[in-house]
Amino acid sequence: MLVPMSVNLPHRILQKLPDAWRAELAAIGAEPITSGMSGANVFRLRTEPARFLKFADDDVAAQTLRQEIARAAWLAGHGVRVAPILRTHDDGRTAAMQTQALPGEPADRCDWPEARLLPAIGHALAQLHALPAIDCPFDESLAVRLKRARHAIEQGGVDVRHFASRNRNVTPRELFARVVANPPAEDFVVAHGDLTLSNMIISPDGAVGFIDCGHAGRADRYLDLGVLAAEIADHFGRRSVKTFARGYGVQRWNGRKAAYYADLYEFF
């Protein structure tokens, strides 16, 4: 994540927070996070240990943040290593959450050799996917994702400049027609739903944690595997995907499914 120099929280945000929050946060430096797709305002608070503040005051972003709070809490309650939620606020118009930063570095900035890093993140993802999907109350199935993608296209919210090189000459509607035409059968697990290398935190003791869990839910395992494999190929080279897959424990890699879900991710 890209972070500029420390500033104070904007007054427009402070005035919409509870009094107890406002009194504390007014004196704390904050670094705005300039990447991310949730629509929320995100700040790294200059505390020890570090904390993050997410704030949303429009309908869509606030609802997305409510979903993240609920899903992160569910994951934590099922033993998944996620950023601890310290406190939340929701007055029906605005939503906010403070979390404690997980110790460590994002996987895309971790200095471990790939022979150590990739099996570790593969194993951590396998543990997440081993949770009983039938117990998960959040639906991130293909039907839900396709509906969300269609809405993003209709609202003009898909930026083709962010498309992978394989889709550079494809319009959002053309890509959507392609993914709708031949959807694969689903094998449900509890998926993270936005599994980039930057959303996996590697702690000094080797533990792997997950952040930005607002799209976690029941989905095909390749929703995570396809997106993460594409990132690993870009970051470390295509051969490294096999190292990751061995750490995950997949017996037979489904390249068609991986490519399908990587294409579907273009809409998010």
C-alpha positions as a Markdown table, in Angstrom:
| # | Residue | x | y | z |
|---|---|---|---|---|
| 1 | Met | 0.0 | 0.0 | 0.0 |
| 2 | Leu | 1.2 | 3.5 | -0.8 |
| 3 | Val | 1.3 | 5.9 | 2.2 |
| 4 | Pro | 2.3 | 9.6 | 2.1 |
| 5 | Met | 3.7 | 11.5 | 5.0 |
| 6 | Ser | 1.8 | 11.7 | 8.3 |
| 7 | Val | -1.0 | 14.2 | 8.7 |
| 8 | Asn | -3.9 | 14.8 | 11.1 |
| 9 | Leu | -7.3 | 13.2 | 10.3 |
| 10 | Pro | -9.5 | 15.5 | 8.2 |
| 11 | His | -12.0 | 17.6 | 10.2 |
| 12 | Arg | -14.9 | 16.3 | 8.1 |
| 13 | Ile | -14.2 | 12.8 | 9.3 |
| 14 | Leu | -13.4 | 13.7 | 12.9 |
| 15 | Gln | -16.7 | 15.6 | 13.3 |
| 16 | Lys | -18.7 | 12.5 | 12.3 |
| 17 | Leu | -17.0 | 10.2 | 14.8 |
| 18 | Pro | -18.2 | 9.6 | 18.4 |
| 19 | Asp | -16.9 | 12.1 | 21.0 |
| 20 | Ala | -14.6 | 9.5 | 22.7 |
| 21 | Trp | -13.0 | 8.7 | 19.3 |
| 22 | Arg | -12.7 | 12.4 | 18.4 |
| 23 | Ala | -10.9 | 13.4 | 21.6 |
| 24 | Glu | -8.3 | 10.7 | 21.1 |
| 25 | Leu | -7.8 | 10.8 | 17.3 |
| 26 | Ala | -7.5 | 14.5 | 17.0 |
| 27 | Ala | -4.0 | 14.3 | 18.6 |
| 28 | Ile | -2.8 | 11.3 | 16.6 |
| 29 | Gly | -1.0 | 11.5 | 13.3 |
| 30 | Ala | -2.5 | 9.5 | 10.4 |
| 31 | Glu | -1.1 | 8.4 | 7.1 |
| 32 | Pro | -3.8 | 8.2 | 4.3 |
| 33 | Ile | -3.8 | 4.9 | 2.4 |
| 34 | Thr | -4.1 | 5.7 | -1.3 |
| 35 | Ser | -4.7 | 2.2 | -2.6 |
| 36 | Gly | -7.6 | -0.1 | -2.1 |
| 37 | Met | -11.0 | -0.6 | -3.7 |
| 38 | Ser | -13.5 | -0.5 | -0.8 |
| 39 | Gly | -14.5 | 3.1 | -1.2 |
| 40 | Ala | -13.7 | 3.8 | 2.4 |
| 41 | Asn | -11.2 | 6.4 | 3.7 |
| 42 | Val | -8.4 | 4.4 | 5.2 |
| 43 | Phe | -5.7 | 5.8 | 7.5 |
| 44 | Arg | -2.7 | 4.2 | 9.3 |
| 45 | Leu | -2.7 | 5.7 | 12.8 |
| 46 | Arg | 0.6 | 6.7 | 14.3 |
| 47 | Thr | 0.2 | 4.7 | 17.5 |
| 48 | Glu | 2.2 | 1.9 | 19.1 |
| 49 | Pro | 1.3 | -0.7 | 18.1 |
| 50 | Ala | 0.0 | 0.7 | 14.8 |
| 51 | Arg | -3.7 | 0.9 | 14.2 |
| 52 | Phe | -5.9 | 1.5 | 11.1 |
| 53 | Leu | -9.0 | 3.5 | 10.8 |
| 54 | Lys | -11.6 | 2.9 | 8.1 |
| 55 | Phe | -14.3 | 5.4 | 7.6 |
| 56 | Ala | -17.2 | 5.5 | 5.1 |
| 57 | Asp | -20.0 | 8.1 | 4.9 |
| 58 | Asp | -21.7 | 7.3 | 1.6 |
| 59 | Asp | -24.3 | 4.5 | 1.3 |
| 60 | Val | -22.3 | 2.0 | -0.8 |
| 61 | Ala | -19.0 | 2.4 | 1.0 |
| 62 | Ala | -20.7 | 2.3 | 4.4 |
| 63 | Gln | -22.5 | -0.9 | 3.6 |
| 64 | Thr | -19.3 | -2.4 | 2.2 |
| 65 | Leu | -17.5 | -1.5 | 5.5 |
| 66 | Arg | -20.3 | -3.1 | 7.5 |
| 67 | Gln | -19.8 | -6.2 | 5.6 |
| 68 | Glu | -16.1 | -6.2 | 6.2 |
| 69 | Ile | -16.7 | -5.8 | 10.0 |
| 70 | Ala | -19.1 | -8.7 | 10.1 |
| 71 | Arg | -17.0 | -11.0 | 7.9 |
| 72 | Ala | -13.7 | -10.2 | 9.7 |
| 73 | Ala | -15.4 | -10.9 | 13.0 |
| 74 | Trp | -16.7 | -14.2 | 11.8 |
| 75 | Leu | -13.3 | -15.3 | 10.5 |
| 76 | Ala | -11.7 | -14.3 | 13.8 |
| 77 | Gly | -14.3 | -16.3 | 15.7 |
| 78 | His | -13.3 | -19.3 | 13.6 |
| 79 | Gly | -9.6 | -19.1 | 14.4 |
| 80 | Val | -8.4 | -17.2 | 11.3 |
| 81 | Arg | -5.6 | -14.7 | 11.8 |
| 82 | Val | -7.1 | -11.4 | 10.8 |
| 83 | Ala | -6.5 | -7.8 | 12.0 |
| 84 | Pro | -8.1 | -7.5 | 15.5 |
| 85 | Ile | -11.1 | -5.2 | 15.5 |
| 86 | Leu | -10.7 | -2.8 | 18.4 |
| 87 | Arg | -13.9 | -0.8 | 18.1 |
| 88 | Thr | -16.6 | 0.1 | 15.5 |
| 89 | His | -19.1 | 2.9 | 15.0 |
| 90 | Asp | -22.3 | 2.9 | 12.9 |
| 91 | Asp | -25.0 | 5.5 | 13.2 |
| 92 | Gly | -26.9 | 4.4 | 10.2 |
| 93 | Arg | -25.3 | 7.0 | 8.0 |
| 94 | Thr | -21.6 | 6.6 | 8.6 |
| 95 | Ala | -19.6 | 3.5 | 9.5 |
| 96 | Ala | -16.1 | 3.3 | 11.0 |
| 97 | Met | -13.7 | 0.6 | 12.3 |
| 98 | Gln | -10.4 | 0.7 | 14.1 |
| 99 | Thr | -8.2 | -2.3 | 13.8 |
| 100 | Gln | -4.8 | -3.2 | 15.2 |
| 101 | Ala | -2.2 | -3.8 | 12.5 |
| 102 | Leu | -1.0 | -7.3 | 12.2 |
| 103 | Pro | 2.8 | -7.6 | 12.9 |
| 104 | Gly | 4.9 | -8.3 | 9.8 |
| 105 | Glu | 5.0 | -7.3 | 6.1 |
| 106 | Pro | 2.7 | -7.9 | 3.2 |
| 107 | Ala | 3.7 | -10.9 | 1.1 |
| 108 | Asp | 4.6 | -8.7 | -1.8 |
| 109 | Arg | 7.1 | -6.9 | 0.3 |
| 110 | Cys | 8.4 | -9.8 | 2.4 |
| 111 | Asp | 12.1 | -10.4 | 2.1 |
| 112 | Trp | 11.8 | -14.2 | 2.5 |
| 113 | Pro | 13.1 | -16.3 | -0.4 |
| 114 | Glu | 10.2 | -17.6 | -2.5 |
| 115 | Ala | 11.1 | -21.2 | -1.6 |
| 116 | Arg | 10.0 | -20.3 | 2.0 |
| 117 | Leu | 7.3 | -17.7 | 1.3 |
| 118 | Leu | 5.2 | -19.4 | -1.3 |
| 119 | Pro | 4.7 | -22.7 | 0.6 |
| 120 | Ala | 3.8 | -20.7 | 3.7 |
| 121 | Ile | 1.1 | -18.7 | 2.0 |
| 122 | Gly | -0.2 | -21.8 | 0.2 |
| 123 | His | -0.5 | -23.6 | 3.5 |
| 124 | Ala | -2.2 | -20.6 | 5.2 |
| 125 | Leu | -4.7 | -20.4 | 2.4 |
| 126 | Ala | -5.4 | -24.2 | 2.6 |
| 127 | Gln | -6.2 | -23.7 | 6.3 |
| 128 | Leu | -8.7 | -21.0 | 5.5 |
| 129 | His | -10.3 | -23.1 | 2.8 |
| 130 | Ala | -10.6 | -26.0 | 5.2 |
| 131 | Leu | -13.2 | -24.2 | 7.3 |
| 132 | Pro | -16.7 | -25.7 | 6.8 |
| 133 | Ala | -18.3 | -23.7 | 4.1 |
| 134 | Ile | -21.8 | -24.8 | 5.1 |
| 135 | Asp | -21.3 | -22.8 | 8.4 |
| 136 | Cys | -20.4 | -19.6 | 6.6 |
| 137 | Pro | -23.3 | -17.1 | 6.4 |
| 138 | Phe | -21.7 | -14.9 | 3.6 |
| 139 | Asp | -22.5 | -15.7 | -0.1 |
| 140 | Glu | -19.7 | -14.9 | -2.6 |
| 141 | Ser | -20.9 | -17.5 | -5.1 |
| 142 | Leu | -20.5 | -17.0 | -8.8 |
| 143 | Ala | -24.1 | -15.8 | -9.1 |
| 144 | Val | -23.4 | -13.0 | -6.6 |
| 145 | Arg | -20.1 | -12.1 | -8.2 |
| 146 | Leu | -21.6 | -11.9 | -11.7 |
| 147 | Lys | -24.4 | -9.8 | -10.5 |
| 148 | Arg | -21.9 | -7.4 | -8.9 |
| 149 | Ala | -19.8 | -7.3 | -12.0 |
| 150 | Arg | -22.8 | -6.5 | -14.2 |
| 151 | His | -23.7 | -3.7 | -11.8 |
| 152 | Ala | -20.2 | -2.3 | -11.9 |
| 153 | Ile | -20.3 | -2.2 | -15.8 |
| 154 | Glu | -23.7 | -0.5 | -15.8 |
| 155 | Gln | -22.4 | 2.1 | -13.4 |
| 156 | Gly | -19.2 | 2.7 | -15.4 |
| 157 | Gly | -17.1 | 1.5 | -12.5 |
| 158 | Val | -14.8 | -0.8 | -14.4 |
| 159 | Asp | -11.4 | 0.8 | -15.3 |
| 160 | Val | -9.9 | -1.1 | -18.2 |
| 161 | Arg | -6.5 | 0.6 | -17.4 |
| 162 | His | -6.3 | -1.9 | -14.6 |
| 163 | Phe | -6.9 | -5.0 | -16.8 |
| 164 | Ala | -4.2 | -7.6 | -17.0 |
| 165 | Ser | -2.2 | -7.6 | -20.3 |
| 166 | Arg | -4.1 | -10.6 | -21.6 |
| 167 | Asn | -7.3 | -8.4 | -21.5 |
| 168 | Arg | -5.9 | -5.1 | -22.7 |
| 169 | Asn | -7.8 | -5.0 | -25.9 |
| 170 | Val | -11.1 | -6.3 | -24.5 |
| 171 | Thr | -14.0 | -4.1 | -23.3 |
| 172 | Pro | -15.7 | -4.7 | -20.0 |
| 173 | Arg | -18.8 | -5.9 | -21.8 |
| 174 | Glu | -16.9 | -8.2 | -24.0 |
| 175 | Leu | -15.1 | -9.7 | -21.0 |
| 176 | Phe | -18.3 | -10.0 | -19.1 |
| 177 | Ala | -19.9 | -11.9 | -22.0 |
| 178 | Arg | -17.0 | -14.3 | -22.0 |
| 179 | Val | -17.2 | -15.1 | -18.3 |
| 180 | Val | -21.0 | -15.5 | -18.4 |
| 181 | Ala | -20.9 | -17.8 | -21.4 |
| 182 | Asn | -19.1 | -20.7 | -19.9 |
| 183 | Pro | -19.1 | -20.6 | -16.0 |
| 184 | Pro | -17.4 | -23.6 | -14.3 |
| 185 | Ala | -19.0 | -25.8 | -11.7 |
| 186 | Glu | -18.4 | -24.5 | -8.2 |
| 187 | Asp | -16.5 | -26.3 | -5.4 |
| 188 | Phe | -17.4 | -24.3 | -2.3 |
| 189 | Val | -15.0 | -23.3 | 0.5 |
| 190 | Val | -14.7 | -20.3 | 2.8 |
| 191 | Ala | -12.7 | -17.9 | 0.5 |
| 192 | His | -11.1 | -14.6 | 1.2 |
| 193 | Gly | -12.5 | -13.1 | -1.9 |
| 194 | Asp | -9.8 | -10.4 | -2.5 |
| 195 | Leu | -6.7 | -12.5 | -2.1 |
| 196 | Thr | -3.8 | -10.4 | -3.4 |
| 197 | Leu | -0.2 | -10.8 | -2.1 |
| 198 | Ser | -0.7 | -7.4 | -0.3 |
| 199 | Asn | -3.6 | -8.8 | 1.6 |
| 200 | Met | -1.5 | -11.5 | 3.3 |
| 201 | Ile | 0.7 | -10.4 | 6.2 |
| 202 | Ile | 3.8 | -12.4 | 7.0 |
| 203 | Ser | 4.8 | -12.1 | 10.7 |
| 204 | Pro | 8.4 | -12.4 | 11.9 |
| 205 | Asp | 7.5 | -15.8 | 13.5 |
| 206 | Gly | 6.2 | -17.1 | 10.2 |
| 207 | Ala | 2.4 | -16.8 | 10.9 |
| 208 | Val | 0.3 | -15.7 | 7.9 |
| 209 | Gly | -2.6 | -13.3 | 8.4 |
| 210 | Phe | -5.3 | -11.9 | 6.2 |
| 211 | Ile | -6.5 | -8.3 | 5.9 |
| 212 | Asp | -9.2 | -6.5 | 3.8 |
| 213 | Cys | -11.7 | -9.4 | 4.4 |
| 214 | Gly | -14.8 | -7.5 | 3.2 |
| 215 | His | -15.5 | -10.1 | 0.4 |
| 216 | Ala | -14.9 | -13.3 | 2.4 |
| 217 | Gly | -17.6 | -15.9 | 2.0 |
| 218 | Arg | -18.7 | -19.1 | 0.4 |
| 219 | Ala | -17.1 | -19.4 | -3.0 |
| 220 | Asp | -15.2 | -21.7 | -5.3 |
| 221 | Arg | -11.6 | -22.2 | -4.1 |
| 222 | Tyr | -10.3 | -20.8 | -7.4 |
| 223 | Leu | -11.7 | -17.4 | -6.6 |
| 224 | Asp | -8.7 | -17.2 | -4.3 |
| 225 | Leu | -6.3 | -19.5 | -6.2 |
| 226 | Gly | -6.8 | -17.9 | -9.6 |
| 227 | Val | -6.2 | -14.4 | -8.4 |
| 228 | Leu | -3.3 | -15.2 | -6.2 |
| 229 | Ala | -1.6 | -17.5 | -8.8 |
| 230 | Ala | -1.8 | -14.7 | -11.4 |
| 231 | Glu | -0.1 | -12.3 | -8.9 |
| 232 | Ile | 2.6 | -14.9 | -8.1 |
| 233 | Ala | 3.3 | -15.4 | -11.8 |
| 234 | Asp | 3.7 | -11.7 | -12.3 |
| 235 | His | 5.8 | -11.2 | -9.1 |
| 236 | Phe | 8.0 | -14.3 | -9.2 |
| 237 | Gly | 7.5 | -15.9 | -12.6 |
| 238 | Arg | 5.1 | -18.6 | -13.8 |
| 239 | Arg | 7.1 | -21.5 | -12.6 |
| 240 | Ser | 6.7 | -20.3 | -9.0 |
| 241 | Val | 3.0 | -21.1 | -9.2 |
| 242 | Lys | 3.9 | -24.7 | -8.8 |
| 243 | Thr | 5.7 | -24.0 | -5.6 |
| 244 | Phe | 2.7 | -22.2 | -4.2 |
| 245 | Ala | 0.3 | -25.0 | -5.4 |
| 246 | Arg | 2.4 | -27.6 | -3.6 |
| 247 | Gly | 2.2 | -25.6 | -0.4 |
| 248 | Tyr | -1.5 | -25.4 | -0.8 |
| 249 | Gly | -1.8 | -29.1 | -1.4 |
| 250 | Val | -3.7 | -29.1 | -4.7 |
| 251 | Gln | -3.4 | -32.4 | -6.4 |
| 252 | Arg | -4.3 | -31.3 | -9.9 |
| 253 | Trp | -4.2 | -27.7 | -10.9 |
| 254 | Asn | -7.2 | -26.5 | -12.8 |
| 255 | Gly | -5.8 | -24.0 | -15.2 |
| 256 | Arg | -9.2 | -23.2 | -16.8 |
| 257 | Lys | -10.8 | -22.4 | -13.5 |
| 258 | Ala | -7.8 | -20.3 | -12.4 |
| 259 | Ala | -7.9 | -18.3 | -15.7 |
| 260 | Tyr | -11.7 | -17.9 | -15.4 |
| 261 | Tyr | -11.6 | -16.4 | -11.9 |
| 262 | Ala | -8.6 | -14.2 | -12.7 |
| 263 | Asp | -10.7 | -12.7 | -15.5 |
| 264 | Leu | -13.8 | -12.3 | -13.2 |
| 265 | Tyr | -11.6 | -10.4 | -10.8 |
| 266 | Glu | -11.0 | -7.7 | -13.4 |
| 267 | Phe | -14.4 | -6.3 | -12.5 |
| 268 | Phe | -13.5 | -5.7 | -8.8 |
